[in-house]
């Protein structure tokens, strides 16, 4: 950071110094490193200083070190400045007791290093003192680690005359050091006394500015004790890409209370010092609503842009006459903007509509609950904030409750109980933790029941969450309540299917709730946080607080319990009940008054089964997981007519042996009997469920009979883990409409039924790990629509039927770890997109003349016995040319083919080639033109130099790896170690210049190295004077020292005046880099790839061509 410097030659870590300088009577403020050094001296009153990173060590002894010529300023101007600074509690170093000499001693050097800010009073006679000049040299030495000048200022005028006199009789080296220091300090813009009416006013502003900068430098304790911030920011690093000059918008998405604002503030606190200007705009939703209540859209946008610019520039009375002000003022400024709690697109359009409004390297972070806003604004870099883990949530709660990460002695069980009640939402953890802070153990014991009630009926959290709920449309509110009271964590298709009669468009409603972050949808299920569920159920109770029977849903244990016990309770309005497992006492007539009941969930044995005789015929969902009764009562069904029943779940009912008589369940859509391990048969009346489409019988290990009548219309049939299944208990020909059949891990199954002619709609057949399966029926080829066939780990499979080539819609074929040959008919599979043949240890012949135009991924690794490829030979020596005809091929894996000598020409679509450990490979066969390709040739020891040159010549935005003991000669600049210097005057450069780098990590000493693990490669580019220009970070998926790694990157060089660039490389495993541990780089190299220049006339192409003709051939191969 600018506010620190590293002086490894003197001390381990010392503080760099920011500068406030007075030239004549001119006041200078240190320029940020991100500002251009060749600006003319400005006369603005405040300039942004870069604050120090709190993570770096600092041992400040003084706030300010003043450097001055005593006779000029000590008794007048300086005394007033010192008085004003001291009045603001600012500590200064005063050297009254230090004996003056020509050179400054160690005490003064330490004082300079130990001061946070230096004020240099460059008065008329300042240059007459060698003491002052040497002070200045030391000050600028500390500073120049991060900021160096680009212009040389001439020492002229009265000041110059005095300086020339001082130089008389001094050594050339000493004079040069003084000139260099004066040149540097002359670049620091600031105030001129002529711009001030009085010295007193200028001194007041100086003191305020110093005070403000010290406050900015002070390490923040705002985030001390926060749990999980490091992990959140680590996950966001790939989205932020802070090293890139790209202007990037990043969205932080999540529900209320999950910590979006906290994360954004933490990022702002950590990185704002790296930008010229920064602003955190909070309460946008509230401010927008206040403005929108009285104005039209244009006026609202003007008002928002005015607030934005006012906060960003610190100008209270700024005028914004039109919406072009932001772009006009900020287009060349590197800014960090946080827009917090955005809920309307118009807010983004007012303050950050286009990335072109901001200068290179700018970052705009938006927090919101509404993903639709981010998408509408074209923001694709979105970080979705997930709930913390259970352990982290407990730590968060404890930090607020106890001021430490763990519960105090004696409170562990209570703390865990409250954490479980609250859930994992950080907002809830904060509120509840604060509530318990300072309570005794007895207070906790007494307070937990009260807090449970408080949470359920709405405290601070509920009021906050209710704000989002109130903004919904009535239909979306109703859908929210359905999910909160019954459908939380249910499959999306279930929610859609069973609420289709209630809403016009359930899918759209779910989408709206997800955009508002009131629910989330993951892996096909709906999720709602505990606090939102509590909010929904609170709202439901308020429908009829005194009479539970008038509500739509009953979830409260007391209300549900009373309703089940009292069979005379008037509860006819109830459409849904979610019965807690604690409720075990129920009347036999408990359901008789529930004439509108549509959704019922019971847990374990929480209901009297006789009462189910009176269940409403409107029932659509019946869920009884973990049901422990051996069977339904014999009297069950006299009055129960489940005509509308669509979904029935009796999963994990390990004692259930038979099902009830559902002969009237003609609308049953899904039956889930997962892990019903004692179920022997499905009773024949279930065969009347002619609309049954999804049947899940996974792990029903004792099931021996399935009525054939329910098979006909099935879309999905799941036998996963049916370990005792020897043969399928029905004919596949009867599964006319099935799309998906899962027989994976049916380890006893020997064959698939041969009658598959009529399974014409089958799209996916999963036979993964059917270890006893011997053959696949020939009729499988009649499954015209078959797209996916998984036969991986079918170790006993003898052969594949030739008919597989008849399935023209085939897309994915997984034969990993199989011991079969490929039938010749597979050459017909023109639509195959993925072919997995990993470790097919007995595969001897691969097809020639195969037509696989759609194939996108091929895995051909570890073929230990492959002989024909396609001709017979002792070992595979070359890849067949048909691979090159796969025009859409994206990934080719050929690792472990030790005898492979050559590759054919490969398609331009290829973006990843993994050919590791092919120790015999000598020829590549073609160049690679995809600029995003990854090339990996680890341990290809016979690869000749011509082929290595071909890899080097490949233009790639990613990386390539190949064997080598030294950086190739074609890299114009080479060096031992991790850094090298490039002379720009020896090569043509443009606005942006692309370089190719090559590094070689030491591979002899393997101590501490972890082979084949992901590593990061960082390259930092600075001028020879130390000005940071750019940096590049590459992630290497499989890193192995002793190989050469090459990659390309661009550097903005249009305004670089230095004649040299310094490239510094670091390599390390991702987790160790953060600890400062890197791998040893043996050699590195750089070559020029091309120039990217913008020409404003017709001669642009000629200029570029001229550069091509004059440059080294290797520097011109990658022109894009």
Secondary structure, 3 states (H helix, E strand, C coil): CCCCECCCCCCCCECCCEEEEEECCEEEECCCCCCCCCCCCCCCCCCCCCCCCCCCCCCCCEEEEEECCHHHHCCCHHHHHHHHHHHCCCCEECCCCCCCCCCCCHHHHHHHHCEEEEEEEECCCHHHCHHHHHHHHHHHHHHCCCCCCCCCCCCCHHHHHHHHHHHCCCCHHHHHHHHHHHHHHCCCCEEEHHHCCCHHHHHHHHHHHHHHHHHHHCCCCCCCCCCCHHHHHHHHHHHHCCCCCCCEEEEEECCCCCCHHHHHHHHHHHHHHHCCEEEEECCHHHHHHHHHCCCCHHHHHHHHHHHHHHHHHCCCCCCCCCCCHHHHHHCCCCEEEEEEEECCHHHHHHHCCCHHHCCCCCEEEEEECCHHHHHHCCCCEEEECCCCCHHHHHHHHHHHHHCCCCCCCCCHHHHHHHHHHHCCCHHHHHHHHHHHCCCCHHHHHHHHHHHHHHHHHCCHHHHHHHHHHHCCCHHHHHHHHHHHHHHCCCEHHHHHHHCCCCCCCHHHHHHHHHHCCCCEEECCEEECCHHHHHHHHHHHHCCCCCCHHHCCEECCHHHHHHHHHCCCCCCCCCCEEEECCCCCCCCCCCCCCCCCCCEEEECCCCCCHHHHHHCCCCCCEEECCCCCCCCCCCCCCCCCCCCCCCEEECCCCCCCCCCCCCCCCCCCCEEECCCCCCCCECCHHHHHCCCCCEEECCCCCCCCECCHHHCCCCCEEECCCCCCCCCCCCCHHHCCCCCEEECCCCCCCCECCCCCCCCCCCCEEECCCCCCCCECCHHHHHCCCCCEEECCCCCCCCECCHHHHHCCCCCEEECCCCCCCCCHHHHHCCCCCEEECCCCCCCCECCCCCCCCCCCEEECCCCCCCCECCCCCCCCCECCHHHHHCCCCCEEECCCCCCCCECCCCCCCCCEEECCCCCCCCECCCCCCCCCCEEEECCCCCCCHHHHHHHHHCCCCCEEEEECCCCCCCCCEEEECCEEEEEHHHCCCCCEEEEEEEEEECCCCCCCCCCCEEEEEEEEEEECCCCEEEEEEEEEEEECCCEEEEEEEEEECCCCCCCEEEEEEEEEEHHHHCCCCCCCEEEEEEEEEEEECCCCCCCHHHHHHHHHHHCCHHHCCCCC
